[in-house]
Amino acid sequence: MSQPRPAPPIEADQWLNSDSLLSLEAFRGRVLLIEVFQMLCPGCVAHGLPQAKRVLDTFPQSEVAVIGLHSVFEHHDAQNPAALAAFLHEYRINFPVAVDARDPAGFLPRTMAAYGMQGTPTLVLIDRQGRRRAQHFGQVSDLRLGAEIQTLIDDSGSRADEPDADKVVQREVRAGADGCTEEGCPAPGSHEQPS
């Protein structure tokens, strides 16, 4: 996307994992990741939703929020809100999930159509000002997504006023017999203090 545009509102019939009806305005000031899925979509279950959970676990919630959008365009009877609630419980998805409003006159749910989505899974990134900055249909690598999120965090204002904001955290990784462990491969001499 070349120019950031305000993100269209989420048109939800209901929200799960939330005590109130949410809107995009509730997330202003944070980068927002929206994982658009169907619970019967193999790519959503295998890649999209686990990735959204990893983002939630990786970035501070003061910087990045994660929500889901259940946008059903097939198998409506099997993907009703009661089945979705059970699915979210079984897969331990704790972030808020909106049920995209059906459009009786159209094929796609309302939010999905407003965003011009091609299908599921779709991942949308919204910056702190509420502008849509990225939209990906299909699988996105964790490395690419992490870089995009960090860019939005950095672009959205300096966090230098926070304590230790510029501090680099290093942890010691003890080498195994071959020099590497499951934690990583330390460079030769990295356990020594700089002179």
MIDOSE-1310 file (N, C-alpha, C; in nm, 2 decimals, decimal comma, always signed):
residues 195
msqp	+0,08/-0,12/+0,00/+0,00/+0,00/+0,00/+0,09/+0,12/+0,00; +0,07/+0,21/-0,09/+0,15/+0,33/-0,10/+0,12/+0,44/+0,00; +0,01/+0,49/+0,01/-0,03/+0,59/+0,10/-0,12/+0,53/+0,21; -0,08/+0,56/+0,34/-0,17/+0,51/+0,45/-0,30/+0,57/+0,44
rpap	-0,41/+0,49/+0,45/-0,54/+0,54/+0,45/-0,61/+0,51/+0,58; -0,70/+0,59/+0,63/-0,78/+0,55/+0,75/-0,84/+0,41/+0,73; -0,82/+0,33/+0,83/-0,88/+0,19/+0,83/-1,03/+0,20/+0,83; -1,10/+0,12/+0,75/-1,25/+0,12/+0,76/-1,29/+0,06/+0,90
piea	-1,40/+0,10/+0,95/-1,45/+0,04/+1,08/-1,47/-0,10/+1,07; -1,47/-0,17/+1,18/-1,51/-0,31/+1,19/-1,66/-0,31/+1,22; -1,73/-0,38/+1,13/-1,87/-0,40/+1,14/-1,90/-0,54/+1,20; -1,92/-0,55/+1,33/-1,93/-0,67/+1,40/-2,07/-0,70/+1,44
dqwl	-2,12/-0,82/+1,43/-2,25/-0,86/+1,49/-2,23/-0,88/+1,64; -2,11/-0,93/+1,68/-2,08/-0,94/+1,82/-1,93/-0,96/+1,84; -1,89/-0,95/+1,96/-1,75/-0,97/+2,00/-1,74/-1,08/+2,10; -1,64/-1,16/+2,09/-1,61/-1,27/+2,18/-1,48/-1,23/+2,25
nsds	-1,46/-1,28/+2,37/-1,34/-1,26/+2,45/-1,33/-1,11/+2,48; -1,44/-1,04/+2,49/-1,44/-0,90/+2,53/-1,57/-0,87/+2,61; -1,55/-0,79/+2,71/-1,67/-0,75/+2,79/-1,75/-0,64/+2,73; -1,70/-0,58/+2,62/-1,77/-0,47/+2,56/-1,76/-0,47/+2,41
llsl	-1,84/-0,39/+2,34/-1,83/-0,38/+2,19/-1,70/-0,29/+2,17; -1,62/-0,34/+2,08/-1,49/-0,26/+2,06/-1,50/-0,19/+1,92; -1,42/-0,09/+1,91/-1,40/-0,02/+1,78/-1,25/+0,00/+1,76; -1,22/+0,04/+1,64/-1,08/+0,07/+1,61/-1,02/+0,18/+1,70
eafr	-1,11/+0,28/+1,74/-1,07/+0,39/+1,82/-1,02/+0,34/+1,96; -1,07/+0,23/+2,00/-1,02/+0,17/+2,13/-0,87/+0,14/+2,13; -0,82/+0,12/+2,01/-0,68/+0,08/+2,00/-0,58/+0,19/+1,95; -0,64/+0,31/+1,94/-0,55/+0,43/+1,90/-0,44/+0,44/+2,00
grvl	-0,32/+0,47/+1,94/-0,20/+0,48/+2,03/-0,12/+0,36/+2,03; -0,17/+0,25/+1,98/-0,10/+0,12/+1,97/-0,11/+0,07/+1,82; -0,01/+0,00/+1,78/-0,02/-0,07/+1,66/-0,12/-0,19/+1,67; -0,20/-0,20/+1,58/-0,31/-0,31/+1,58/-0,29/-0,41/+1,47
liev	-0,29/-0,54/+1,51/-0,28/-0,65/+1,42/-0,43/-0,71/+1,42; -0,49/-0,72/+1,30/-0,62/-0,79/+1,29/-0,59/-0,91/+1,21; -0,62/-1,03/+1,27/-0,61/-1,16/+1,20/-0,75/-1,20/+1,16; -0,77/-1,20/+1,03/-0,90/-1,23/+0,97/-0,90/-1,38/+0,93
fqml	-1,00/-1,45/+0,98/-0,99/-1,59/+0,97/-1,13/-1,65/+0,96; -1,14/-1,78/+0,92/-1,25/-1,87/+0,93/-1,20/-1,99/+1,01; -1,28/-2,04/+1,10/-1,23/-2,15/+1,18/-1,22/-2,28/+1,10; -1,28/-2,29/+0,99/-1,27/-2,41/+0,90/-1,17/-2,39/+0,79
cpgc	-1,09/-2,28/+0,80/-0,98/-2,25/+0,70/-0,85/-2,31/+0,75; -0,80/-2,41/+0,68/-0,68/-2,48/+0,72/-0,56/-2,38/+0,74; -0,54/-2,29/+0,65/-0,43/-2,19/+0,66/-0,45/-2,10/+0,78; -0,57/-2,07/+0,82/-0,59/-1,99/+0,94/-0,56/-2,06/+1,07
vahg	-0,60/-2,19/+1,07/-0,58/-2,27/+1,19/-0,43/-2,31/+1,20; -0,36/-2,34/+1,09/-0,22/-2,38/+1,10/-0,12/-2,27/+1,11; -0,16/-2,15/+1,05/-0,06/-2,05/+1,04/-0,11/-1,91/+1,10; -0,22/-1,86/+1,05/-0,26/-1,73/+1,09/-0,29/-1,71/+1,23
lpqa	-0,37/-1,79/+1,29/-0,40/-1,78/+1,44/-0,28/-1,80/+1,53; -0,20/-1,91/+1,50/-0,08/-1,93/+1,59/+0,01/-1,81/+1,57; +0,02/-1,75/+1,46/+0,11/-1,63/+1,44/+0,06/-1,51/+1,52; -0,07/-1,49/+1,52/-0,13/-1,38/+1,59/-0,10/-1,40/+1,74
krvl	-0,11/-1,53/+1,79/-0,08/-1,55/+1,93/+0,07/-1,53/+1,96; +0,16/-1,56/+1,87/+0,30/-1,53/+1,89/+0,32/-1,38/+1,89; +0,26/-1,30/+1,81/+0,27/-1,16/+1,81/+0,23/-1,11/+1,95; +0,11/-1,16/+2,00/+0,06/-1,11/+2,13/+0,16/-1,14/+2,24
dtfp	+0,23/-1,26/+2,23/+0,33/-1,30/+2,33/+0,46/-1,23/+2,32; +0,49/-1,17/+2,20/+0,62/-1,12/+2,17/+0,63/-0,97/+2,20; +0,53/-0,89/+2,16/+0,54/-0,75/+2,17/+0,46/-0,70/+2,30; +0,51/-0,59/+2,36/+0,44/-0,54/+2,48/+0,30/-0,50/+2,44
qsev	+0,20/-0,53/+2,52/+0,06/-0,49/+2,49/+0,04/-0,34/+2,50; +0,13/-0,27/+2,56/+0,13/-0,12/+2,56/+0,16/-0,07/+2,42; +0,23/-0,15/+2,34/+0,27/-0,11/+2,20/+0,19/-0,17/+2,09; +0,15/-0,30/+2,11/+0,08/-0,37/+2,00/-0,04/-0,44/+2,06
avig	-0,15/-0,43/+1,99/-0,28/-0,50/+2,02/-0,31/-0,60/+1,91; -0,37/-0,71/+1,95/-0,41/-0,82/+1,85/-0,56/-0,84/+1,87; -0,63/-0,85/+1,76/-0,77/-0,89/+1,76/-0,79/-0,98/+1,64; -0,90/-1,06/+1,65/-0,94/-1,15/+1,54/-1,06/-1,09/+1,48
lhsv	-1,08/-1,13/+1,35/-1,21/-1,10/+1,28/-1,25/-1,23/+1,21; -1,36/-1,29/+1,26/-1,41/-1,41/+1,20/-1,50/-1,37/+1,09; -1,45/-1,38/+0,96/-1,52/-1,34/+0,84/-1,56/-1,46/+0,76; -1,68/-1,50/+0,78/-1,73/-1,63/+0,72/-1,80/-1,60/+0,58
fehh	-1,74/-1,66/+0,48/-1,80/-1,65/+0,34/-1,84/-1,78/+0,29; -1,83/-1,89/+0,37/-1,87/-2,02/+0,32/-1,90/-2,11/+0,45; -1,98/-2,21/+0,43/-2,02/-2,30/+0,54/-2,07/-2,22/+0,66; -2,17/-2,13/+0,64/-2,22/-2,05/+0,74/-2,28/-2,12/+0,86
daqn	-2,35/-2,23/+0,83/-2,42/-2,31/+0,94/-2,32/-2,37/+1,03; -2,20/-2,41/+0,98/-2,10/-2,48/+1,06/-2,02/-2,38/+1,14; -2,02/-2,25/+1,10/-1,93/-2,16/+1,16/-2,01/-2,05/+1,24; -2,11/-2,09/+1,31/-2,19/-1,99/+1,39/-2,12/-1,94/+1,51
paal	-2,17/-1,84/+1,58/-2,10/-1,79/+1,70/-2,08/-1,89/+1,81; -2,18/-1,98/+1,83/-2,16/-2,08/+1,94/-2,04/-2,17/+1,90; -2,03/-2,21/+1,78/-1,92/-2,30/+1,74/-1,79/-2,22/+1,75; -1,79/-2,10/+1,71/-1,67/-2,01/+1,72/-1,63/-2,00/+1,87
aafl	-1,72/-1,98/+1,96/-1,68/-1,97/+2,10/-1,61/-2,09/+2,15; -1,67/-2,21/+2,11/-1,60/-2,34/+2,15/-1,46/-2,35/+2,08; -1,45/-2,31/+1,96/-1,33/-2,31/+1,89/-1,22/-2,23/+1,96; -1,26/-2,10/+1,99/-1,17/-2,01/+2,06/-1,12/-2,07/+2,19
heyr	-1,21/-2,13/+2,27/-1,18/-2,20/+2,39/-1,08/-2,31/+2,37; -1,11/-2,40/+2,28/-1,03/-2,52/+2,26/-0,89/-2,48/+2,21; -0,88/-2,38/+2,12/-0,75/-2,34/+2,07/-0,68/-2,23/+2,16; -0,74/-2,20/+2,27/-0,68/-2,11/+2,37/-0,65/-1,97/+2,31
infp	-0,75/-1,92/+2,23/-0,73/-1,79/+2,17/-0,80/-1,69/+2,26; -0,73/-1,61/+2,33/-0,78/-1,52/+2,43/-0,80/-1,38/+2,39; -0,75/-1,34/+2,27/-0,76/-1,20/+2,23/-0,90/-1,18/+2,18; -0,95/-1,05/+2,18/-1,09/-1,03/+2,13/-1,11/-1,07/+1,99
vavd	-1,22/-1,12/+1,96/-1,26/-1,16/+1,82/-1,39/-1,11/+1,79; -1,40/-1,04/+1,67/-1,53/-0,98/+1,62/-1,58/-1,08/+1,52; -1,72/-1,09/+1,53/-1,79/-1,17/+1,43/-1,83/-1,08/+1,32; -1,77/-1,09/+1,20/-1,80/-0,99/+1,09/-1,94/-1,00/+1,05
ardp	-2,00/-0,88/+1,03/-2,15/-0,87/+1,00/-2,17/-0,93/+0,86; -2,27/-1,01/+0,85/-2,31/-1,06/+0,72/-2,38/-0,95/+0,64; -2,36/-0,95/+0,51/-2,43/-0,86/+0,42/-2,53/-0,94/+0,35; -2,66/-0,92/+0,38/-2,76/-1,00/+0,31/-2,76/-0,98/+0,16
agfl	-2,72/-0,87/+0,11/-2,72/-0,84/-0,03/-2,59/-0,88/-0,10; -2,48/-0,92/-0,02/-2,35/-0,95/-0,08/-2,30/-1,08/-0,04; -2,19/-1,12/-0,11/-2,13/-1,25/-0,08/-2,04/-1,25/+0,04; -1,96/-1,14/+0,05/-1,86/-1,12/+0,15/-1,92/-1,05/+0,27
prtm	-1,87/-1,09/+0,39/-1,91/-1,01/+0,51/-1,87/-0,86/+0,50; -1,94/-0,78/+0,57/-1,92/-0,63/+0,55/-1,78/-0,58/+0,57; -1,71/-0,62/+0,68/-1,58/-0,57/+0,70/-1,48/-0,62/+0,60; -1,50/-0,75/+0,57/-1,41/-0,81/+0,46/-1,43/-0,74/+0,33
aayg	-1,55/-0,70/+0,29/-1,57/-0,63/+0,17/-1,52/-0,49/+0,18; -1,53/-0,42/+0,29/-1,48/-0,28/+0,30/-1,33/-0,28/+0,29; -1,26/-0,38/+0,33/-1,12/-0,38/+0,32/-1,07/-0,44/+0,19; -1,16/-0,49/+0,11/-1,12/-0,55/-0,02/-1,04/-0,67/-0,01
mqgt	-1,07/-0,75/+0,09/-0,99/-0,87/+0,12/-1,02/-0,98/+0,02; -0,92/-1,06/-0,01/-0,93/-1,17/-0,11/-0,97/-1,30/-0,05; -0,96/-1,32/+0,08/-1,00/-1,44/+0,15/-0,93/-1,45/+0,28; -0,93/-1,57/+0,33/-0,86/-1,59/+0,47/-0,75/-1,70/+0,45
ptlv	-0,65/-1,69/+0,53/-0,63/-1,58/+0,63/-0,58/-1,45/+0,57; -0,62/-1,34/+0,63/-0,57/-1,21/+0,59/-0,52/-1,14/+0,72; -0,41/-1,08/+0,71/-0,35/-1,01/+0,82/-0,35/-0,86/+0,79; -0,40/-0,78/+0,88/-0,40/-0,63/+0,86/-0,33/-0,57/+0,97
lidr	-0,24/-0,47/+0,93/-0,17/-0,39/+1,03/-0,22/-0,24/+1,03; -0,26/-0,19/+1,14/-0,30/-0,05/+1,15/-0,21/+0,02/+1,25; -0,17/+0,14/+1,21/-0,07/+0,21/+1,29/-0,14/+0,28/+1,40; -0,06/+0,35/+1,48/-0,11/+0,42/+1,61/-0,22/+0,53/+1,58
qgrr	-0,22/+0,58/+1,45/-0,31/+0,68/+1,42/-0,44/+0,63/+1,35; -0,45/+0,49/+1,34/-0,57/+0,43/+1,29/-0,57/+0,42/+1,14; -0,45/+0,42/+1,08/-0,44/+0,41/+0,93/-0,39/+0,27/+0,89; -0,46/+0,21/+0,79/-0,42/+0,08/+0,74/-0,28/+0,09/+0,67
raqh	-0,19/+0,02/+0,72/-0,05/+0,02/+0,67/-0,01/-0,10/+0,59; -0,07/-0,21/+0,62/-0,03/-0,34/+0,55/-0,15/-0,43/+0,55; -0,16/-0,51/+0,44/-0,27/-0,61/+0,44/-0,21/-0,73/+0,36; -0,21/-0,84/+0,42/-0,15/-0,96/+0,35/-0,25/-1,07/+0,35
fgqv	-0,27/-1,13/+0,23/-0,36/-1,24/+0,21/-0,27/-1,37/+0,21; -0,30/-1,47/+0,29/-0,21/-1,59/+0,29/-0,11/-1,58/+0,40; -0,01/-1,67/+0,40/+0,09/-1,68/+0,50/+0,19/-1,57/+0,49; +0,23/-1,51/+0,60/+0,34/-1,41/+0,61/+0,44/-1,47/+0,71
sdlr	+0,57/-1,45/+0,67/+0,68/-1,51/+0,75/+0,68/-1,42/+0,88; +0,72/-1,49/+0,99/+0,73/-1,42/+1,12/+0,83/-1,31/+1,11; +0,94/-1,34/+1,04/+1,05/-1,24/+1,04/+1,00/-1,11/+0,97; +0,93/-1,13/+0,86/+0,88/-1,01/+0,78/+0,77/-0,94/+0,87
lgae	+0,68/-1,01/+0,93/+0,58/-0,95/+1,01/+0,64/-0,88/+1,13; +0,74/-0,94/+1,20/+0,80/-0,87/+1,31/+0,87/-0,74/+1,27; +0,93/-0,74/+1,15/+1,00/-0,62/+1,10/+0,89/-0,51/+1,07; +0,78/-0,55/+1,01/+0,68/-0,46/+0,98/+0,62/-0,39/+1,10
iqtl	+0,59/-0,48/+1,20/+0,54/-0,43/+1,33/+0,64/-0,33/+1,40; +0,76/-0,37/+1,40/+0,86/-0,29/+1,47/+0,88/-0,16/+1,39; +0,87/-0,16/+1,26/+0,88/-0,03/+1,18/+0,76/+0,06/+1,22; +0,64/+0,00/+1,24/+0,53/+0,08/+1,28/+0,54/+0,14/+1,42
idds	+0,60/+0,06/+1,51/+0,62/+0,10/+1,64/+0,72/+0,22/+1,64; +0,83/+0,20/+1,56/+0,93/+0,31/+1,56/+0,88/+0,43/+1,48; +0,80/+0,41/+1,38/+0,75/+0,53/+1,30/+0,64/+0,61/+1,38; +0,59/+0,55/+1,48/+0,47/+0,61/+1,54/+0,51/+0,69/+1,66
gsra	+0,63/+0,74/+1,67/+0,68/+0,82/+1,78/+0,79/+0,76/+1,86; +0,88/+0,84/+1,91/+0,99/+0,79/+1,99/+0,94/+0,74/+2,12; +1,00/+0,63/+2,17/+0,97/+0,58/+2,30/+1,09/+0,61/+2,39; +1,17/+0,71/+2,36/+1,30/+0,74/+2,43/+1,27/+0,79/+2,57
depd	+1,14/+0,83/+2,60/+1,11/+0,88/+2,73/+1,09/+0,77/+2,83; +1,09/+0,64/+2,78/+1,07/+0,53/+2,87/+1,21/+0,49/+2,93; +1,21/+0,44/+3,05/+1,34/+0,40/+3,11/+1,40/+0,28/+3,03; +1,53/+0,29/+3,01/+1,60/+0,18/+2,94/+1,55/+0,16/+2,79
adkv	+1,49/+0,26/+2,73/+1,44/+0,24/+2,59/+1,55/+0,21/+2,49; +1,67/+0,26/+2,52/+1,78/+0,24/+2,42/+1,88/+0,13/+2,47; +1,84/+0,06/+2,58/+1,93/-0,04/+2,63/+1,92/-0,17/+2,55; +2,04/-0,22/+2,52/+2,04/-0,35/+2,45/+2,06/-0,46/+2,55
vqre	+1,96/-0,55/+2,55/+1,97/-0,66/+2,64/+2,04/-0,78/+2,58; +2,14/-0,83/+2,65/+2,21/-0,94/+2,60/+2,20/-1,05/+2,71; +2,19/-1,17/+2,67/+2,20/-1,28/+2,77/+2,30/-1,38/+2,72; +2,36/-1,43/+2,82/+2,47/-1,53/+2,80/+2,41/-1,66/+2,75
vrag	+2,47/-1,71/+2,65/+2,43/-1,84/+2,60/+2,55/-1,93/+2,61; +2,54/-2,03/+2,69/+2,65/-2,13/+2,71/+2,66/-2,23/+2,60; +2,78/-2,24/+2,54/+2,80/-2,32/+2,43/+2,80/-2,47/+2,47; +2,74/-2,55/+2,38/+2,75/-2,70/+2,40/+2,88/-2,74/+2,34
adgc	+2,90/-2,87/+2,33/+3,02/-2,93/+2,29/+3,06/-2,89/+2,14; +2,95/-2,87/+2,06/+2,98/-2,83/+1,92/+2,97/-2,68/+1,90; +2,96/-2,60/+2,01/+2,95/-2,45/+2,01/+2,81/-2,40/+2,01; +2,71/-2,48/+1,98/+2,58/-2,43/+1,97/+2,48/-2,50/+2,07
teeg	+2,38/-2,43/+2,11/+2,27/-2,50/+2,19/+2,14/-2,46/+2,12; +2,03/-2,51/+2,18/+1,90/-2,47/+2,12/+1,87/-2,32/+2,14; +1,94/-2,26/+2,23/+1,92/-2,11/+2,25/+2,00/-2,03/+2,14; +2,10/-2,08/+2,08/+2,17/-2,01/+1,98/+2,31/-2,06/+1,97
cpap	+2,39/-1,99/+1,89/+2,53/-2,02/+1,86/+2,61/-1,89/+1,90; +2,68/-1,89/+2,01/+2,75/-1,77/+2,05/+2,88/-1,76/+1,96; +2,91/-1,63/+1,93/+3,04/-1,61/+1,86/+3,16/-1,64/+1,95; +3,26/-1,68/+1,89/+3,38/-1,71/+1,97/+3,42/-1,58/+2,05
gshe	+3,45/-1,60/+2,18/+3,49/-1,49/+2,26/+3,38/-1,41/+2,31; +3,25/-1,44/+2,28/+3,14/-1,36/+2,33/+3,12/-1,36/+2,47; +3,17/-1,46/+2,54/+3,15/-1,47/+2,69/+3,25/-1,39/+2,76; +3,35/-1,33/+2,69/+3,45/-1,25/+2,76/+3,40/-1,10/+2,76
qps	+3,44/-1,03/+2,86/+3,41/-0,89/+2,87/+3,49/-0,81/+2,78; +3,44/-0,71/+2,71/+3,52/-0,62/+2,63/+3,63/-0,55/+2,71; +3,74/-0,53/+2,65/+3,85/-0,47/+2,72/+3,84/-0,32/+2,71
